[in-house]
Amino acid sequence: MKRSYTQYLVGILLLSFSLYQFFQREFVEFSMYLTAGLAFVVMGIIKDKLLPGYGRFLNILSWVLILMAGFLLLFLFRTDG
């Protein structure tokens, strides 16, 4: 559990910051922080093997969330100016 404690902590921080962005009406940043936070939480679940029957699905889900967060970051860089 100690190994993935950092994964959960970073995930919760990103999710809480995404709520702040939601209330500031920055919806692109909200979605980026939300997907990044969920990716960290899913990676923590994978490392702790909390759902061993869903390992393959969780790996695919984590990669999709990471790619979505990366694309949203690139979109933010492109449109911010």
Residue frames as qw, qx, qy, qz and C-alpha x, y, z in Angstrom:
[[0.000, 0.884, 0.468, 0.000, 0.00, 0.00, 0.00],
 [0.330, -0.750, 0.064, 0.569, 2.83, 2.43, 0.74],
 [0.425, -0.041, 0.558, 0.712, 4.13, 2.21, -2.80],
 [0.080, 0.515, 0.617, 0.589, 0.90, 3.43, -4.37],
 [0.218, -0.721, -0.465, 0.465, 0.05, 5.86, -1.57],
 [0.152, -0.415, 0.216, 0.871, 1.69, 8.57, -3.66],
 [0.009, 0.231, 0.745, 0.626, -0.46, 7.61, -6.66],
 [0.186, -0.693, -0.697, -0.013, -3.64, 8.13, -4.65],
 [0.272, -0.662, -0.209, 0.666, -2.39, 11.38, -3.10],
 [0.104, -0.227, 0.414, 0.875, -1.48, 12.93, -6.45],
 [0.071, -0.383, -0.801, -0.454, -4.75, 11.67, -7.94],
 [0.213, -0.740, -0.595, 0.230, -6.81, 13.23, -5.16],
 [0.215, -0.559, 0.014, 0.801, -4.91, 16.51, -5.47],
 [0.039, -0.021, 0.599, 0.800, -5.53, 16.62, -9.22],
 [0.145, -0.542, -0.792, -0.239, -9.20, 15.75, -8.78],
 [0.221, -0.742, -0.429, 0.466, -9.65, 18.47, -6.17],
 [0.145, -0.421, 0.238, 0.863, -7.90, 21.00, -8.42],
 [0.008, 0.245, 0.751, 0.613, -10.19, 19.94, -11.25],
 [0.150, -0.723, -0.668, 0.095, -13.18, 20.86, -9.07],
 [0.206, -0.649, -0.067, 0.729, -11.62, 24.29, -8.52],
 [0.092, -0.143, 0.558, 0.812, -11.24, 24.70, -12.30],
 [0.034, -0.501, -0.820, -0.275, -14.86, 23.65, -12.78],
 [0.160, -0.806, -0.474, 0.317, -16.09, 26.40, -10.45],
 [0.179, -0.568, 0.204, 0.777, -13.81, 28.89, -12.22],
 [0.683, 0.628, 0.241, -0.284, -15.53, 27.86, -15.49],
 [0.137, 0.648, -0.683, -0.309, -12.30, 26.66, -17.11],
 [0.917, 0.059, 0.224, -0.324, -13.80, 23.53, -18.59],
 [0.764, 0.502, -0.397, 0.082, -10.84, 22.44, -20.74],
 [0.109, 0.526, -0.702, 0.468, -8.49, 22.62, -17.75],
 [0.695, -0.222, 0.426, -0.535, -11.15, 20.88, -15.65],
 [0.959, 0.210, -0.034, -0.189, -11.28, 17.96, -18.07],
 [0.561, 0.561, -0.550, 0.261, -7.48, 17.75, -18.27],
 [0.146, -0.454, 0.690, -0.545, -7.02, 17.64, -14.48],
 [0.821, -0.078, 0.279, -0.492, -9.95, 15.23, -14.14],
 [0.921, 0.311, -0.228, -0.058, -8.51, 12.72, -16.63],
 [0.383, 0.543, -0.628, 0.405, -5.01, 13.04, -15.15],
 [0.402, -0.391, 0.579, -0.592, -6.33, 12.53, -11.62],
 [0.920, 0.036, 0.148, -0.362, -8.38, 9.51, -12.63],
 [0.761, 0.461, -0.445, 0.102, -5.33, 8.06, -14.40],
 [0.081, 0.505, -0.698, 0.501, -3.30, 8.32, -11.18],
 [0.658, -0.209, 0.465, -0.554, -6.07, 6.69, -9.15],
 [0.942, 0.235, -0.082, -0.223, -6.46, 3.85, -11.67],
 [0.562, 0.520, -0.588, 0.261, -2.69, 3.29, -11.65],
 [0.244, -0.430, 0.665, -0.561, -2.80, 3.06, -7.85],
 [0.857, -0.014, 0.260, -0.446, -5.57, 0.46, -8.07],
 [0.848, 0.410, -0.335, -0.017, -3.48, -1.52, -10.56],
 [0.283, 0.545, -0.675, 0.410, -0.37, -1.40, -8.35],
 [0.421, -0.294, 0.630, -0.582, -2.31, -2.50, -5.26],
 [0.270, -0.027, -0.921, -0.279, -4.06, -5.27, -7.23],
 [0.368, 0.090, 0.530, -0.758, -7.38, -4.34, -5.67],
 [0.779, 0.374, 0.173, -0.473, -9.35, -5.64, -8.67],
 [0.355, -0.380, 0.783, 0.342, -7.30, -8.57, -9.99],
 [0.546, 0.399, 0.733, 0.075, -10.02, -9.76, -12.36],
 [0.359, 0.899, 0.246, -0.044, -10.08, -6.43, -14.15],
 [0.534, -0.523, 0.293, 0.596, -6.35, -5.99, -14.67],
 [0.426, 0.209, 0.576, 0.665, -6.44, -5.89, -18.45],
 [0.037, 0.828, 0.485, 0.279, -9.39, -3.49, -18.52],
 [0.366, -0.882, -0.075, 0.288, -7.75, -1.19, -15.96],
 [0.533, -0.285, 0.390, 0.695, -4.51, -1.12, -17.95],
 [0.275, 0.476, 0.570, 0.611, -6.39, -0.11, -21.09],
 [0.168, -0.904, -0.387, -0.076, -8.39, 2.46, -19.14],
 [0.477, -0.713, 0.065, 0.510, -5.25, 3.98, -17.62],
 [0.451, -0.033, 0.478, 0.753, -3.61, 4.31, -21.04],
 [0.109, 0.687, 0.558, 0.454, -6.72, 5.93, -22.50],
 [0.309, -0.910, -0.244, 0.132, -6.87, 8.40, -19.61],
 [0.526, -0.498, 0.234, 0.649, -3.15, 9.23, -19.94],
 [0.359, 0.229, 0.549, 0.719, -3.48, 9.81, -23.68],
 [0.039, -0.824, -0.499, -0.266, -6.58, 11.95, -23.19],
 [0.405, -0.836, -0.084, 0.360, -4.81, 14.08, -20.59],
 [0.500, -0.257, 0.391, 0.729, -1.85, 14.49, -22.94],
 [0.230, 0.481, 0.585, 0.611, -4.06, 15.52, -25.86],
 [0.193, -0.901, -0.385, -0.051, -5.94, 17.98, -23.65],
 [0.489, -0.655, 0.092, 0.568, -2.63, 19.46, -22.49],
 [0.397, 0.025, 0.504, 0.767, -1.51, 19.91, -26.08],
 [0.041, 0.713, 0.576, 0.398, -4.89, 21.44, -26.94],
 [0.346, -0.875, -0.230, 0.246, -4.49, 23.84, -24.01],
 [0.477, -0.412, 0.280, 0.724, -1.03, 24.87, -25.19],
 [0.295, 0.304, 0.608, 0.671, -2.39, 25.42, -28.68],
 [0.088, -0.763, -0.518, -0.376, -5.41, 27.50, -27.70],
 [0.451, -0.768, -0.222, 0.398, -3.92, 29.41, -24.76],
 [0.509, 0.101, 0.193, 0.833, -2.59, 32.69, -25.94]]
